[in-house]
Amino acid sequence: MDAQGRGRADDVDPADQWVLNPNTGEYELRLAPSPAQSSVPGPRGSGGRGPAGPGGAARARRTEPARRPGAAASGGEAPSPRRRTNPPADAAAGRRGRRPAQKKGKGKKVLMWAGGSLAFVLVGTSAAAYLYYEHLNDNITSVSDDGAGTGGFSKDRAINILLVGTDKRTGKGNAGYGDKDSAGHADTTLVLHVSKDRTNATVLSIPRDLITDIPDCPTTQEDGSEKVIPGKQRTRFNNSLGQEERTPSCTMRTITELTGLKMDHFMVADFNAVKTLSSAVGGVKVCLAKDIKDPDSKLDLPKGEHLIEGEEALAFVRTRHSVGFGGDLSRIELQQQFLGSMMRSLKSNDTLTSPQKMIKLAEAGTKALTVDSQISTIKKLADLGAELGKFDTKNLTFATVPVDDNPAEKVKSTVVLKEPQAQQLFAMIRDDVSLSAVKQEKKKEKAAEAARLKGTKAPASEVRVRILNGGAVAGSAQETLSWLQVQEGVTKSENAGNAEQPLARTTLEYGPDEADQARRLAEIMGLSGAALKPGKSVTNSQGLPAMTLTLGKDFKGAGVPLTTPAKVPDEVQKATADKVECAK
C-alpha cells in the first residue's frame, strides 16, 4: 500500500483537531499538516475522490488565500475566530444539493463507528466543520467489491464485515516491517458478525496459515475492464490478498467459500492503522503475565499492565515468538486481547466525551483504512456505525477458527480445519447464534424455537411434504425425495421443483394441524427449531394438505443434519471484550 498524496494544497488539511478556547468555553478548529494516505495493493486505482465532485470542490477552496479559523467561505465580513458559526445557506446548498443540519450550541457528535479496532466520530455544525466533513470524505480510499459482497448491509438483518490487516511494507516508519518484496498478504483476517437484533457480535479470527481453496476472482481493472484471477487449490489463506494481483474482493470470496458467510463490506488496514488508531484513542491498556522481550517485533515490556500506542502498539500485535507456543495462533490471542481493550477504550466516557479524541479518531480512521465502494462516504459509514455501535462489549465475543496441524507436513508450518468443530462454529455464526450471554428476549426466542421440536411425532408414513429447491445445489430436491422415500419411509413426499426465491436457510412451513408431522420430519432431517415455520398448508398432487420443505443455500445434502449447535464446541478458543486478559 504505497503512500500517496491526496491532492491537498501545500499538504494542509482543512482541519486536524478541535482545541478548547478558554475564553469562550467552546472548541475551535486548528489547522495543521497531516500525513499521506495509503492504498491497498492491486491492479485497480484507489477509489478516493477526484478533483471533480463535492470532494474536488472542497479542495478547490483550499487553494484560495488562507483565512483565519472561522472566516466566511464567501464575501462579507468574517465572523470572530473565537466563535463557530453556521455556513451561509447558499454556500451549504451548493455542495451536495442540501443544507447541513442547523443546530445551536456546541458541536454535537453525529457519528460513532465501532468495529474491531475501528472507531471514529464526525463533528459537524459549523462552516469549518462542514469543510471538515468534506475533508474526511476526501480521506477515504475505496475499491470495488467486484460483486463478492451482498451489495450493502441492511438494518433488518445480521451484518458481516471483513477486516483485513495486510503485511505490505508501506507508510512512514515501516521500512523494517513486513514482506519487503511482496504486494502483501492477508496477514490478519477477522470476520465481524453483528446479530440481527444487534444484541451481540462475534469477531472470528482466520489463521493466516490455514490451508484452504481460493476461488476464481473476477477483478475490476484500472480501465474498467474485468479480469478473472485464477483460483488456487490447497494454499495458505493469506494468499487470498495481494498475491497474483488479488484484491480484497478475493478475500471476501475465499471467506464465503470457507465459512458459508456472505460478506456485506470489507475494510483493509496496513501497519499504520494500528499505530495511528491506538494513539488517537489515547493509548490501549494491555496486560502481560510475564516479561516480554522480542527482538523480531521489537517489543520490550516488563510483566504487568501498560498503556501502549504507536510503534509500541504495533510491536505488541506483531509479537509471537515470546508468547504462548510462539506461533501465529498465539499471536491471534494477543491481537484479540488488544482489540478487546481498544473496544473498551472506545466505549468509555473518556473517549466519547472528548471532542479532541473524536477528531483524532476520525482522521486516523479515514486515513488508515481502505473500504469497499459501497461505504465510501462518511454518510454511509455513519449509517453502518449506527448499527455497529449498539451491542454491549460483554456480548462481543472473540473466537478463532479451530484448527489442527497439517498432517501432510513433516515440519509443521500450516494448519487445517478441525472437524466437525469448525463447521459447527460456522453454522452458529451463519444462524446468528450468540457466542455470549444476551438479553432475556433473545433467550425467550431460542426457547420458543426449541419448544417446536418437543411433543408427539407422527409416523414417517403419515408425513406429507412437498420439496422445493430454494438455493441448494441443482438436483437436491430430487436427491432428498429419493432419500426420504427409500431410506426413511416418508412415502407421501413429492418434488415440487424450484422455489420462487432463494433462501439462505432451509425452512419447513406447516399448518396448524401438522405440527406432529413437522416434528417427525425435523427429527429425520436434523432440522433445528429455527427452521420450523408455523404457517399454512399447501395442496399436494393428490389434493391433500401438505407441508412445504424449502432447501436453502445451507443445505449440504440428503441425510446431512442442519441442526445448529446450542453451545460453542469446547475446542474453540474464545473470550469476551469486557474482560481483561493477560498475555502469557
C-alpha positions in Angstrom: 0.0 0.0 0.0 2.3 2.7 -1.3 1.8 6.1 0.3 0.5 8.7 -2.0 -0.6 12.4 -1.8 -4.3 13.2 -1.6 -4.2 16.3 -3.8 -4.1 18.9 -1.0 -2.9 22.4 -1.5 0.5 22.7 0.2 -0.3 19.4 2.1 -2.5 21.3 4.5 -5.8 19.7 5.6 -8.9 21.8 6.3 -8.8 20.6 9.8 -6.8 18.4 12.1 -8.3 18.9 15.6 -10.6 20.9 17.8 -9.0 22.9 20.6 -10.7 24.3 23.6 -10.7 28.1 23.8 -10.7 29.0 27.5 -12.1 32.5 26.7 -15.3 31.2 25.1 -15.6 27.7 26.5 -16.0 26.3 23.0 -13.9 24.1 20.7 -12.3 25.8 17.7 -10.6 24.3 14.7 -6.8 24.4 14.4 -5.1 23.7 11.2 -2.0 21.5 10.8 -0.4 19.4 8.1 -1.4 15.7 8.1 0.3 12.6 6.8 -0.4 10.9 3.4 -2.9 8.2 2.8 -2.1 4.6 1.9 -3.8 2.4 -0.6 -4.5 -1.3 -0.9 -2.3 -3.3 -3.4 -4.0 -4.5 -6.5 -4.4 -3.8 -10.2 -7.0 -1.1 -9.7 -6.6 2.6 -8.9 -7.6 3.7 -5.4 -11.1 4.9 -5.1 -10.7 8.1 -3.3 -12.4 11.2 -4.6 -11.0 13.0 -7.7 -10.9 16.7 -8.4 -14.4 16.8 -9.7 -17.5 16.5 -7.4 -18.0 17.5 -3.9 -14.6 16.5 -2.7 -13.0 18.4 -5.6 -14.9 21.5 -4.7 -13.6 21.4 -1.2 -10.0 21.0 -2.5 -10.6 24.0 -4.8 -11.4 26.1 -1.9 -8.2 25.2 -0.2 -6.2 26.8 -3.0 -7.6 30.2 -2.0 -5.6 32.5 0.3 -5.7 31.2 3.8 -8.2 32.7 6.2 -8.1 32.7 9.9 -10.3 30.0 11.6 -14.0 30.8 11.4 -13.6 33.2 8.4 -16.6 33.3 6.0 -16.5 31.0 2.9 -17.7 33.8 0.6 -17.8 37.6 0.6 -18.8 39.7 3.5 -17.4 40.3 7.0 -15.8 37.3 8.6 -17.2 36.2 12.0 -15.0 36.3 15.0 -12.4 33.5 15.0 -13.4 32.6 18.6 -16.9 31.6 17.7 -18.1 28.7 15.5 -20.9 29.7 13.1 -23.2 28.0 10.7 -22.4 28.2 6.9 -24.3 30.6 4.7 -27.3 28.8 3.2 -26.3 29.4 -0.4 -22.8 28.0 0.3 -24.1 24.9 2.0 -26.7 24.2 -0.6 -24.2 24.3 -3.4 -22.2 21.4 -2.0 -24.4 18.4 -2.1 -27.8 19.9 -3.0 -28.9 20.3 0.6 -28.0 22.2 3.7 -26.1 20.6 6.6 -28.1 20.3 9.8 -28.5 23.7 11.6 -28.3 23.4 15.3 -27.4 25.9 18.1 -24.8 25.4 20.8 -21.7 23.4 20.9 -20.8 20.9 18.2 -22.7 17.7 18.6 -21.5 14.1 17.9 -23.4 12.8 14.9 -21.4 9.6 14.2 -19.9 6.8 16.2 -18.5 3.8 14.5 -17.0 0.9 16.4 -16.0 -2.4 14.9 -12.9 -4.3 15.9 -10.1 -1.7 16.1 -12.1 0.8 14.0 -13.8 3.8 15.5 -14.3 7.5 14.7 -16.8 10.3 15.1 -17.7 13.2 12.9 -18.4 16.6 14.5 -20.4 18.9 12.2 -22.5 22.0 12.7 -20.2 25.0 11.8 -18.9 26.1 8.4 -15.4 24.9 9.3 -16.9 21.5 10.4 -18.7 21.2 7.1 -15.4 21.7 5.3 -14.1 19.1 7.7 -16.9 16.7 6.6 -15.7 17.1 3.0 -12.1 16.6 4.1 -12.9 13.3 5.7 -14.7 12.2 2.6 -11.5 13.0 0.7 -9.5 10.9 3.1 -11.4 7.8 2.3 -9.8 5.3 -0.1 -12.1 2.7 -1.7 -12.1 -0.1 -4.2 -14.8 -2.3 -5.7 -16.1 -5.4 -4.1 -16.4 -6.9 -7.6 -19.8 -8.4 -6.7 -18.3 -10.5 -4.0 -20.4 -8.8 -1.3 -24.1 -8.5 -0.7 -24.2 -5.0 -2.1 -24.5 -3.4 1.3 -25.7 -4.0 4.8 -29.3 -3.8 5.8 -30.8 -2.7 9.1 -33.2 -5.6 9.3 -30.7 -8.4 9.1 -27.3 -9.5 10.5 -24.2 -7.7 9.3 -20.9 -9.3 8.3 -17.8 -7.2 7.9 -14.4 -8.5 6.7 -11.5 -6.8 8.4 -8.1 -7.4 6.9 -4.6 -6.3 8.1 -2.1 -6.5 5.3 1.7 -7.0 5.9 2.7 -4.9 2.9 5.6 -2.7 4.0 4.2 0.8 3.3 3.8 4.0 5.2 6.2 6.2 7.2 8.4 4.3 9.6 7.5 0.8 8.3 10.6 0.1 6.3 11.8 -2.6 8.8 8.5 -4.5 8.9 6.5 -6.7 6.6 7.3 -8.6 3.4 9.9 -6.5 1.6 9.4 -7.8 -2.0 5.7 -8.7 -1.8 2.4 -7.0 -2.7 1.3 -8.1 0.8 -0.9 -10.8 2.2 -4.0 -11.2 4.3 -1.8 -11.2 7.4 -4.5 -10.7 10.0 -8.1 -11.6 9.0 -11.2 -11.0 11.1 -14.9 -11.5 10.4 -17.1 -9.2 12.4 -20.7 -10.6 12.7 -23.3 -8.4 14.3 -26.5 -10.1 15.2 -29.8 -9.3 13.5 -31.2 -7.8 16.8 -27.9 -6.0 17.5 -27.6 -7.5 21.0 -24.4 -9.3 20.4 -21.5 -9.7 18.0 -18.7 -12.2 17.1 -15.2 -11.5 15.8 -13.9 -14.6 14.2 -10.1 -14.8 13.5 -9.0 -16.8 10.5 -5.4 -18.2 10.8 -3.2 -16.9 8.0 -1.5 -20.3 7.6 -4.8 -22.1 7.2 -4.8 -24.4 4.1 -7.9 -23.7 2.0 -9.0 -23.2 -1.6 -9.1 -19.7 -3.2 -11.8 -19.5 -5.8 -11.6 -17.7 -9.2 -11.8 -14.0 -8.6 -13.4 -11.6 -11.1 -11.5 -8.3 -10.6 -12.1 -4.8 -12.0 -9.0 -3.3 -13.7 -8.0 0.4 -13.8 -9.5 0.8 -17.3 -12.9 -0.6 -16.0 -12.4 -4.0 -17.7 -12.7 -7.2 -15.8 -10.0 -9.8 -15.3 -10.5 -13.2 -13.7 -7.7 -14.0 -11.3 -7.4 -17.8 -11.4 -8.1 -19.7 -8.2 -5.7 -21.8 -6.3 -6.3 -25.1 -4.5 -4.8 -26.1 -1.2 -2.9 -23.0 -0.4 -2.4 -20.7 2.5 -5.4 -18.4 3.3 -3.1 -15.3 3.4 -2.5 -15.7 -0.4 -6.1 -14.5 -1.0 -4.9 -10.9 -0.9 -2.0 -9.2 -2.7 -0.6 -12.2 -4.4 -1.1 -12.7 -8.1 -3.0 -9.3 -8.2 -5.7 -10.5 -5.8 -7.7 -7.7 -4.2 -9.9 -7.6 -1.0 -12.9 -8.9 -3.0 -11.0 -12.1 -3.5 -10.5 -12.5 0.2 -14.3 -11.9 0.6 -14.9 -14.8 -1.9 -12.5 -17.0 0.0 -14.2 -16.3 3.3 -17.6 -17.2 1.8 -16.3 -20.4 0.3 -14.7 -21.3 3.7 -17.5 -20.4 6.1 -20.7 -20.0 4.1 -20.9 -16.4 5.3 -21.6 -13.7 2.7 -19.8 -10.5 3.5 -21.5 -7.1 3.4 -18.4 -5.0 3.4 -14.6 -5.0 3.8 -12.1 -2.8 5.5 -8.4 -3.2 4.9 -5.6 -1.6 7.0 -1.8 -1.6 7.0 0.7 -1.3 9.9 0.0 2.5 10.2 -3.6 1.8 11.2 -2.6 0.2 14.5 -0.2 3.0 15.3 -2.5 5.9 14.4 -5.7 4.4 15.9 -4.0 3.4 19.2 -2.6 6.9 19.5 -5.8 8.6 18.6 -7.7 6.8 21.4 -5.1 7.9 23.9 -3.3 4.6 24.2 -4.5 1.0 24.7 -4.2 -0.8 28.1 -2.6 -4.2 27.9 -1.6 -6.8 30.5 1.4 -9.1 30.4 1.6 -12.2 32.7 5.4 -12.2 32.2 8.3 -10.1 30.9 8.4 -10.0 27.1 11.5 -9.1 25.1 11.0 -10.0 21.4 13.9 -8.9 19.1 11.8 -9.6 16.0 8.8 -7.4 16.8 10.9 -5.0 18.9 8.5 -5.4 21.9 10.3 -4.9 25.2 7.9 -4.7 28.2 8.0 -6.0 31.8 5.3 -8.0 33.4 2.2 -6.0 34.4 -0.2 -3.5 32.9 0.9 -0.9 30.3 -0.7 1.8 28.2 0.7 1.5 24.7 0.4 3.4 21.5 2.1 4.0 18.1 5.2 1.8 17.4 4.9 0.0 20.8 1.2 -1.0 20.0 2.3 -2.3 16.6 5.1 -4.3 18.2 2.6 -5.8 20.7 0.2 -7.1 18.0 3.1 -8.4 15.8 4.9 -10.3 18.5 4.5 -14.1 18.6 7.8 -15.8 19.4 7.7 -14.7 23.1 4.1 -15.6 23.9 2.2 -18.9 24.0 3.6 -21.5 21.7 5.4 -19.0 19.7 3.3 -19.3 16.6 0.6 -17.4 14.7 -2.2 -18.9 16.9 -0.6 -17.4 19.9 -0.3 -14.0 18.1 -4.0 -14.2 17.3 -4.9 -14.4 21.0 -2.7 -11.4 21.7 -4.4 -9.4 18.9 -7.8 -10.3 20.3 -6.7 -9.1 23.8 -5.6 -5.8 22.2 -8.8 -5.3 20.2 -10.9 -6.1 23.3 -9.1 -3.4 25.3 -9.4 -0.9 22.4 -13.1 -1.5 22.3 -13.4 -0.8 26.0 -11.5 2.4 25.5 -13.6 3.4 22.5 -16.8 3.0 24.5 -15.5 4.7 27.6 -16.7 8.1 28.7 -13.1 9.3 28.5 -13.3 8.9 24.7 -16.9 9.6 24.0 -16.9 12.9 25.8 -13.6 14.2 24.3 -14.0 16.1 21.1 -10.2 16.1 20.6 -10.1 12.3 20.7 -13.1 12.0 18.5 -11.4 14.2 15.8 -8.2 12.3 16.1 -10.1 9.1 15.6 -11.9 10.5 12.6 -8.6 11.4 11.0 -6.9 8.1 11.8 -9.9 6.0 10.8 -10.5 7.6 7.4 -6.8 7.7 6.5 -5.7 4.3 7.8 -8.5 2.2 6.1 -9.4 1.2 2.6 -13.0 0.2 2.3 -15.3 -1.2 -0.4 -17.0 1.3 -2.6 -20.4 0.6 -1.1 -19.4 2.5 2.1 -17.0 5.1 0.6 -18.6 8.2 2.1 -18.9 9.5 5.7 -22.7 9.3 5.5 -22.6 5.6 4.5 -20.1 4.9 7.2 -22.3 6.8 9.7 -25.3 4.6 8.8 -23.1 1.5 9.3 -21.7 2.8 12.5 -25.1 3.4 14.0 -25.7 -0.3 13.7 -22.2 -1.5 14.8 -22.3 0.6 18.0 -25.4 -0.9 19.5 -24.1 -4.1 21.2 -22.5 -4.2 24.7 -18.9 -5.2 24.9 -19.8 -8.0 27.3 -21.7 -9.6 24.3 -18.8 -9.1 21.9 -17.0 -12.5 21.6 -13.6 -13.1 20.0 -13.2 -16.6 18.6 -10.6 -18.4 16.5 -11.4 -21.0 13.8 -10.5 -24.4 15.4 -7.6 -26.0 13.5 -5.1 -28.9 13.6 -1.6 -29.2 12.4 -1.4 -30.1 8.7 -1.0 -33.9 8.7 0.6 -33.7 5.2 3.7 -31.9 6.6 6.6 -33.3 8.4 7.7 -29.9 9.6 4.6 -28.2 10.8 4.1 -24.8 9.3 0.5 -24.8 8.2 -2.9 -25.8 9.7 -6.1 -27.4 8.5 -9.7 -27.1 9.8 -10.5 -29.1 12.9 -13.7 -31.0 12.1 -16.5 -31.1 12.9 -15.9 -28.3 15.4 -15.1 -25.7 12.6 -18.3 -26.4 10.7 -20.3 -26.2 14.0 -18.8 -22.8 14.7 -19.5 -21.6 11.2 -23.1 -22.8 11.5 -23.6 -20.9 14.7 -22.5 -17.7 13.2 -24.5 -18.2 10.0 -27.6 -19.0 12.1 -27.0 -15.9 14.2 -26.5 -17.8 17.4 -24.7 -15.7 20.1 -21.4 -17.0 21.5 -22.1 -15.0 24.6 -24.9 -14.3 27.0 -27.6 -11.9 25.6 -30.6 -10.2 26.9 -33.7 -12.1 28.1 -35.8 -11.6 24.9 -33.2 -13.4 22.9 -33.3 -16.4 25.3 -37.1 -16.5 25.1 -36.9 -16.6 21.3 -34.4 -19.5 21.4 -36.6 -21.3 24.0 -39.6 -20.9 21.7 -37.7 -22.4 18.8 -36.6 -25.4 20.9 -40.2 -25.9 22.1 -41.3 -26.5 18.5 -39.3 -29.7 18.4 -41.0 -31.1 21.6 -44.2 -33.0 21.5 -45.7 -36.0 19.8 -44.4 -37.1 16.4 -46.4 -38.6 13.5 -45.1 -41.8 11.9 -42.9 -41.2 8.9 -45.5 -42.9 6.6 -48.0 -40.1 7.5 -45.7 -37.2 6.8 -46.9 -35.3 3.7 -44.4 -32.8 2.3 -43.7 -31.0 -1.0 -40.0 -30.3 -1.5 -38.7 -27.2 -3.2 -35.1 -26.2 -4.2 -34.6 -22.7 -2.8 -30.9 -22.2 -3.4 -29.3 -25.6 -2.8 -27.2 -27.4 -5.4 -29.1 -28.4 -8.5 -30.8 -31.8 -8.1 -31.0 -31.5 -4.3 -34.8 -31.7 -4.2 -34.9 -35.0 -6.2 -32.0 -36.4 -4.1 -33.8 -35.5 -0.9 -37.1 -37.0 -2.2 -35.4 -40.3 -3.1 -33.6 -40.5 0.3 -36.8 -39.7 2.3 -38.9 -42.3 0.4 -36.4 -45.1 0.2 -34.3 -44.7 3.3 -36.7 -43.0 5.8 -40.2 -44.2 4.7 -41.6 -40.8 4.0 -43.5 -42.1 1.0 -46.1 -39.2 0.9 -43.5 -36.8 -0.4 -43.0 -35.2 -3.8 -40.6 -32.9 -5.7 -42.2 -29.5 -6.4 -39.4 -28.0 -8.4 -37.7 -24.7 -7.7 -38.9 -22.1 -5.2 -39.9 -18.6 -6.4 -37.0 -17.0 -4.5 -33.8 -18.4 -3.0 -33.4 -18.8 0.8 -30.3 -18.6 2.9 -31.5 -21.3 5.2 -33.7 -24.4 4.8 -37.2 -24.0 6.2 -40.2 -26.2 6.8 -43.5 -24.4 6.8 -46.5 -26.3 8.2 -50.2 -25.7 9.0 -51.9 -25.7 12.4 -52.8 -29.4 12.3 -49.3 -30.6 11.0 -47.1 -29.9 14.0 -46.7 -33.6 14.7 -45.6 -34.2 11.1 -43.2 -31.3 11.2 -41.5 -32.6 14.4 -41.0 -36.0 12.8 -39.5 -34.6 9.6 -37.3 -32.3 11.6 -36.0 -35.3 13.5 -35.4 -37.3 10.3 -33.6 -34.4 8.6 -31.8 -32.9 11.6 -33.6 -29.5 11.3 -33.4 -27.0 14.2 -36.4 -25.4 15.8 -35.5 -22.2 13.9 -36.1 -24.0 10.6 -39.7 -24.8 11.6 -42.1 -22.1 10.5 -45.7 -22.3 11.7 -47.9 -21.1 8.8 -50.3 -22.7 6.4 -50.6 -25.9 4.4 -50.4 -26.3 0.7 -52.2 -28.8 -1.5 -50.1 -31.7 -2.9 -50.7 -33.5 -6.2 -53.3 -35.8 -4.6 -55.3 -32.9 -3.4 -54.3 -33.4 0.2 -52.9 -30.8 2.6 -49.1 -31.0 2.9 -46.1 -29.1 4.4 -43.5 -27.2 2.3 -39.8 -28.1 2.7 -37.6 -25.5 1.0 -34.0 -26.4 0.7 -31.9 -23.3 1.2 -28.3 -22.4 0.5 -27.2 -24.0 3.7 -28.4 -27.5 2.6 -25.4 -29.8 2.5 -27.1 -33.0 1.1 -29.7 -35.6 1.9 -29.0 -37.1 5.4 -26.7 -34.3 6.5 -28.1 -32.7 9.7 -28.8 -29.0 9.7 -29.2 -28.6 13.4 -27.3 -25.6 14.7 -25.2 -26.3 17.9 -26.7 -24.8 21.0 -23.2 -24.1 22.5 -19.7 -23.4 21.3 -17.6 -26.5 20.9 -15.1 -26.9 23.8 -12.2 -26.8 21.3 -13.0 -23.3 20.2 -10.8 -20.6 21.8 -12.9 -17.6 22.7 -13.0 -14.6 25.0 -15.4 -11.6 25.5 -14.3 -8.0 25.0 -15.3 -6.9 28.5 -12.8 -9.0 30.3 -9.1 -8.1 30.8 -6.8 -10.8 29.6 -3.0 -11.0 30.3 -0.6 -12.3 27.6 1.2 -15.4 28.7 
